[in-house]
Amino acid sequence: MAHRTRPLRLAPPPLSDQAAVDLLEFLHDLVAGFDAHYFAQIHRFYQERAEHNLRRPAPPPRTDDEPF
């Protein structure tokens, strides 16, 4: 599954200062809860890709007789 990011095309409604703060705190709590619940899966996803990117094929064997 390819990851595609789309720009958010919502016109945010006007909010009072308090409503903006309340919404931000809610979103932070939502993301923190999501991260806590799915941490192992998210970590595994990135770990597998990091290991995959670090694996390099072995260089071909040297055919010349020079040691360096």
N, CA, C and O atoms as a GROMACS GRO file, in nm:
protein
  272
    1MET      N    1   0.084  -0.116   0.000
    1MET     CA    2   0.000   0.000   0.000
    1MET      C    3   0.090   0.124   0.000
    1MET      O    4   0.173   0.141   0.089
    2ALA      N    5   0.073   0.208  -0.098
    2ALA     CA    6   0.152   0.330  -0.109
    2ALA      C    7   0.096   0.436  -0.016
    2ALA      O    8  -0.025   0.450   0.001
    3HIS      N    9   0.186   0.508   0.044
    3HIS     CA   10   0.145   0.616   0.133
    3HIS      C   11   0.135   0.743   0.050
    3HIS      O   12   0.232   0.786  -0.013
    4ARG      N   13   0.019   0.802   0.049
    4ARG     CA   14  -0.003   0.925  -0.024
    4ARG      C   15  -0.055   1.031   0.072
    4ARG      O   16  -0.146   1.007   0.150
    5THR      N   17   0.005   1.145   0.064
    5THR     CA   18  -0.039   1.256   0.147
    5THR      C   19  -0.116   1.354   0.061
    5THR      O   20  -0.067   1.398  -0.044
    6ARG      N   21  -0.233   1.387   0.104
    6ARG     CA   22  -0.314   1.486   0.034
    6ARG      C   23  -0.318   1.613   0.117
    6ARG      O   24  -0.323   1.608   0.240
    7PRO      N   25  -0.316   1.724   0.050
    7PRO     CA   26  -0.329   1.848   0.128
    7PRO      C   27  -0.468   1.858   0.188
    7PRO      O   28  -0.567   1.818   0.128
    8LEU      N   29  -0.473   1.912   0.306
    8LEU     CA   30  -0.601   1.932   0.375
    8LEU      C   31  -0.671   2.049   0.308
    8LEU      O   32  -0.620   2.161   0.307
    9ARG      N   33  -0.787   2.024   0.253
    9ARG     CA   34  -0.858   2.128   0.178
    9ARG      C   35  -0.986   2.169   0.251
    9ARG      O   36  -1.092   2.181   0.190
   10LEU      N   37  -0.973   2.190   0.377
   10LEU     CA   38  -1.085   2.238   0.455
   10LEU      C   39  -1.061   2.382   0.493
   10LEU      O   40  -0.950   2.420   0.530
   11ALA      N   41  -1.163   2.460   0.484
   11ALA     CA   42  -1.152   2.597   0.532
   11ALA      C   43  -1.189   2.593   0.680
   11ALA      O   44  -1.306   2.577   0.714
   12PRO      N   45  -1.091   2.608   0.767
   12PRO     CA   46  -1.120   2.602   0.910
   12PRO      C   47  -1.218   2.713   0.949
   12PRO      O   48  -1.206   2.827   0.904
   13PRO      N   49  -1.312   2.677   1.033
   13PRO     CA   50  -1.407   2.780   1.076
   13PRO      C   51  -1.339   2.875   1.174
   13PRO      O   52  -1.239   2.839   1.237
   14PRO      N   53  -1.391   2.993   1.186
   14PRO     CA   54  -1.336   3.084   1.287
   14PRO      C   55  -1.363   3.027   1.427
   14PRO      O   56  -1.472   2.976   1.454
   15LEU      N   57  -1.264   3.036   1.512
   15LEU     CA   58  -1.277   2.985   1.649
   15LEU      C   59  -1.235   3.092   1.747
   15LEU      O   60  -1.152   3.179   1.717
   16SER      N   61  -1.293   3.084   1.863
   16SER     CA   62  -1.246   3.172   1.971
   16SER      C   63  -1.110   3.120   2.017
   16SER      O   64  -1.072   3.007   1.985
   17ASP      N   65  -1.038   3.202   2.091
   17ASP     CA   66  -0.908   3.159   2.142
   17ASP      C   67  -0.924   3.032   2.225
   17ASP      O   68  -0.845   2.938   2.210
   18GLN      N   69  -1.023   3.028   2.312
   18GLN     CA   70  -1.044   2.912   2.399
   18GLN      C   71  -1.079   2.788   2.317
   18GLN      O   72  -1.030   2.679   2.345
   19ALA      N   73  -1.163   2.804   2.215
   19ALA     CA   74  -1.201   2.690   2.132
   19ALA      C   75  -1.079   2.637   2.056
   19ALA      O   76  -1.063   2.516   2.040
   20ALA      N   77  -0.993   2.727   2.009
   20ALA     CA   78  -0.872   2.684   1.938
   20ALA      C   79  -0.781   2.604   2.031
   20ALA      O   80  -0.726   2.501   1.991
   21VAL      N   81  -0.766   2.652   2.155
   21VAL     CA   82  -0.683   2.580   2.253
   21VAL      C   83  -0.745   2.446   2.287
   21VAL      O   84  -0.675   2.345   2.292
   22ASP      N   85  -0.875   2.442   2.309
   22ASP     CA   86  -0.944   2.317   2.341
   22ASP      C   87  -0.930   2.216   2.227
   22ASP      O   88  -0.906   2.098   2.251
   23LEU      N   89  -0.946   2.263   2.104
   23LEU     CA   90  -0.934   2.174   1.988
   23LEU      C   91  -0.791   2.122   1.975
   23LEU      O   92  -0.771   2.003   1.948
   24LEU      N   93  -0.694   2.208   1.993
   24LEU     CA   94  -0.555   2.165   1.987
   24LEU      C   95  -0.524   2.060   2.093
   24LEU      O   96  -0.459   1.960   2.064
   25GLU      N   97  -0.570   2.081   2.215
   25GLU     CA   98  -0.548   1.983   2.321
   25GLU      C   99  -0.615   1.850   2.288
   25GLU      O  100  -0.559   1.743   2.313
   26PHE      N  101  -0.735   1.857   2.233
   26PHE     CA  102  -0.804   1.735   2.191
   26PHE      C  103  -0.722   1.660   2.085
   26PHE      O  104  -0.706   1.538   2.094
   27LEU      N  105  -0.672   1.733   1.986
   27LEU     CA  106  -0.594   1.669   1.881
   27LEU      C  107  -0.464   1.610   1.935
   27LEU      O  108  -0.424   1.501   1.895
   28HIS      N  109  -0.399   1.680   2.027
   28HIS     CA  110  -0.278   1.624   2.090
   28HIS      C  111  -0.311   1.496   2.165
   28HIS      O  112  -0.239   1.397   2.154
   29ASP      N  113  -0.421   1.497   2.241
   29ASP     CA  114  -0.462   1.377   2.314
   29ASP      C  115  -0.496   1.263   2.219
   29ASP      O  116  -0.463   1.147   2.245
   30LEU      N  117  -0.562   1.296   2.109
   30LEU     CA  118  -0.599   1.195   2.010
   30LEU      C  119  -0.474   1.130   1.951
   30LEU      O  120  -0.466   1.008   1.941
   31VAL      N  121  -0.378   1.212   1.911
   31VAL     CA  122  -0.254   1.159   1.853
   31VAL      C  123  -0.175   1.079   1.956
   31VAL      O  124  -0.121   0.974   1.924
   32ALA      N  125  -0.168   1.128   2.079
   32ALA     CA  126  -0.096   1.055   2.184
   32ALA      C  127  -0.162   0.920   2.210
   32ALA      O  128  -0.092   0.820   2.226
   33GLY      N  129  -0.294   0.916   2.215
   33GLY     CA  130  -0.364   0.790   2.235
   33GLY      C  131  -0.344   0.695   2.118
   33GLY      O  132  -0.325   0.575   2.138
   34PHE      N  133  -0.349   0.748   1.997
   34PHE     CA  134  -0.326   0.666   1.877
   34PHE      C  135  -0.185   0.609   1.880
   34PHE      O  136  -0.165   0.490   1.854
   35ASP      N  137  -0.087   0.694   1.911
   35ASP     CA  138   0.052   0.651   1.915
   35ASP      C  139   0.073   0.545   2.023
   35ASP      O  140   0.143   0.446   2.000
   36ALA      N  141   0.013   0.563   2.140
   36ALA     CA  142   0.028   0.465   2.247
   36ALA      C  143  -0.034   0.331   2.208
   36ALA      O  144   0.022   0.225   2.237
   37HIS      N  145  -0.150   0.335   2.144
   37HIS     CA  146  -0.219   0.212   2.108
   37HIS      C  147  -0.148   0.136   1.996
   37HIS      O  148  -0.139   0.013   2.000
   38TYR      N  149  -0.098   0.208   1.898
   38TYR     CA  150  -0.038   0.145   1.781
   38TYR      C  151   0.114   0.155   1.778
   38TYR      O  152   0.175   0.132   1.674
   39PHE      N  153   0.176   0.188   1.892
   39PHE     CA  154   0.320   0.210   1.895
   39PHE      C  155   0.398   0.092   1.839
   39PHE      O  156   0.487   0.111   1.756
   40ALA      N  157   0.366  -0.029   1.882
   40ALA     CA  158   0.443  -0.146   1.838
   40ALA      C  159   0.435  -0.162   1.686
   40ALA      O  160   0.536  -0.190   1.622
   41GLN      N  161   0.318  -0.146   1.630
   41GLN     CA  162   0.302  -0.161   1.486
   41GLN      C  163   0.376  -0.050   1.410
   41GLN      O  164   0.440  -0.076   1.309
   42ILE      N  165   0.366   0.071   1.459
   42ILE     CA  166   0.433   0.184   1.394
   42ILE      C  167   0.584   0.165   1.401
   42ILE      O  168   0.656   0.186   1.303
   43HIS      N  169   0.632   0.127   1.520
   43HIS     CA  170   0.775   0.104   1.538
   43HIS      C  171   0.824  -0.008   1.446
   43HIS      O  172   0.928   0.006   1.382
   44ARG      N  173   0.750  -0.118   1.440
   44ARG     CA  174   0.788  -0.231   1.354
   44ARG      C  175   0.793  -0.187   1.207
   44ARG      O  176   0.886  -0.224   1.135
   45PHE      N  177   0.695  -0.110   1.164
   45PHE     CA  178   0.690  -0.063   1.025
   45PHE      C  179   0.817   0.013   0.990
   45PHE      O  180   0.882  -0.017   0.889
   46TYR      N  181   0.854   0.110   1.072
   46TYR     CA  182   0.972   0.190   1.043
   46TYR      C  183   1.100   0.111   1.062
   46TYR      O  184   1.197   0.131   0.989
   47GLN      N  185   1.103   0.022   1.160
   47GLN     CA  186   1.222  -0.059   1.184
   47GLN      C  187   1.251  -0.150   1.066
   47GLN      O  188   1.366  -0.161   1.023
   48GLU      N  189   1.149  -0.215   1.012
   48GLU     CA  190   1.167  -0.304   0.897
   48GLU      C  191   1.220  -0.226   0.777
   48GLU      O  192   1.306  -0.275   0.704
   49ARG      N  193   1.170  -0.108   0.757
   49ARG     CA  194   1.216  -0.029   0.644
   49ARG      C  195   1.358   0.023   0.666
   49ARG      O  196   1.436   0.030   0.571
   50ALA      N  197   1.391   0.057   0.788
   50ALA     CA  198   1.527   0.103   0.817
   50ALA      C  199   1.626  -0.010   0.794
   50ALA      O  200   1.732   0.013   0.736
   51GLU      N  201   1.595  -0.130   0.840
   51GLU     CA  202   1.683  -0.245   0.820
   51GLU      C  203   1.695  -0.277   0.672
   51GLU      O  204   1.804  -0.310   0.624
   52HIS      N  205   1.586  -0.268   0.599
   52HIS     CA  206   1.587  -0.296   0.455
   52HIS      C  207   1.679  -0.196   0.384
   52HIS      O  208   1.752  -0.234   0.293
   53ASN      N  209   1.674  -0.071   0.424
   53ASN     CA  210   1.755   0.030   0.360
   53ASN      C  211   1.903   0.017   0.397
   53ASN      O  212   1.989   0.064   0.322
   54LEU      N  213   1.933  -0.045   0.509
   54LEU     CA  214   2.072  -0.061   0.550
   54LEU      C  215   2.138  -0.181   0.486
   54LEU      O  216   2.261  -0.186   0.476
   55ARG      N  217   2.060  -0.277   0.442
   55ARG     CA  218   2.119  -0.396   0.380
   55ARG      C  219   2.174  -0.360   0.242
   55ARG      O  220   2.102  -0.310   0.156
   56ARG      N  221   2.299  -0.388   0.225
   56ARG     CA  222   2.363  -0.361   0.097
   56ARG      C  223   2.415  -0.493   0.042
   56ARG      O  224   2.463  -0.578   0.118
   57PRO      N  225   2.407  -0.512  -0.087
   57PRO     CA  226   2.462  -0.635  -0.142
   57PRO      C  227   2.613  -0.638  -0.120
   57PRO      O  228   2.680  -0.535  -0.119
   58ALA      N  229   2.664  -0.757  -0.103
   58ALA     CA  230   2.808  -0.772  -0.083
   58ALA      C  231   2.880  -0.726  -0.209
   58ALA      O  232   2.833  -0.749  -0.321
   59PRO      N  233   2.995  -0.661  -0.192
   59PRO     CA  234   3.069  -0.617  -0.310
   59PRO      C  235   3.118  -0.740  -0.387
   59PRO      O  236   3.142  -0.845  -0.328
   60PRO      N  237   3.134  -0.727  -0.516
   60PRO     CA  238   3.181  -0.841  -0.594
   60PRO      C  239   3.323  -0.878  -0.551
   60PRO      O  240   3.400  -0.792  -0.510
   61PRO      N  241   3.356  -1.004  -0.562
   61PRO     CA  242   3.492  -1.045  -0.521
   61PRO      C  243   3.596  -0.979  -0.611
   61PRO      O  244   3.575  -0.954  -0.729
   62ARG      N  245   3.708  -0.951  -0.547
   62ARG     CA  246   3.817  -0.889  -0.624
   62ARG      C  247   3.878  -0.991  -0.718
   62ARG      O  248   3.896  -1.107  -0.683
   63THR      N  249   3.908  -0.946  -0.835
   63THR     CA  250   3.969  -1.036  -0.934
   63THR      C  251   4.115  -1.007  -0.957
   63THR      O  252   4.185  -1.089  -1.016
   64ASP      N  253   4.163  -0.894  -0.911
   64ASP     CA  254   4.305  -0.864  -0.928
   64ASP      C  255   4.384  -0.920  -0.811
   64ASP      O  256   4.327  -0.958  -0.709
   65ASP      N  257   4.512  -0.927  -0.826
   65ASP     CA  258   4.598  -0.984  -0.724
   65ASP      C  259   4.652  -0.880  -0.627
   65ASP      O  260   4.723  -0.914  -0.532
   66GLU      N  261   4.621  -0.753  -0.649
   66GLU     CA  262   4.672  -0.649  -0.561
   66GLU      C  263   4.598  -0.651  -0.428
   66GLU      O  264   4.475  -0.660  -0.426
   67PRO      N  265   4.672  -0.642  -0.316
   67PRO     CA  266   4.604  -0.648  -0.185
   67PRO      C  267   4.524  -0.523  -0.154
   67PRO      O  268   4.435  -0.529  -0.069
   68PHE      N  269   4.552  -0.409  -0.219
   68PHE     CA  270   4.480  -0.285  -0.187
   68PHE      C  271   4.423  -0.225  -0.311
   68PHE      O  272   4.358  -0.120  -0.304
   0.00000   0.00000   0.00000
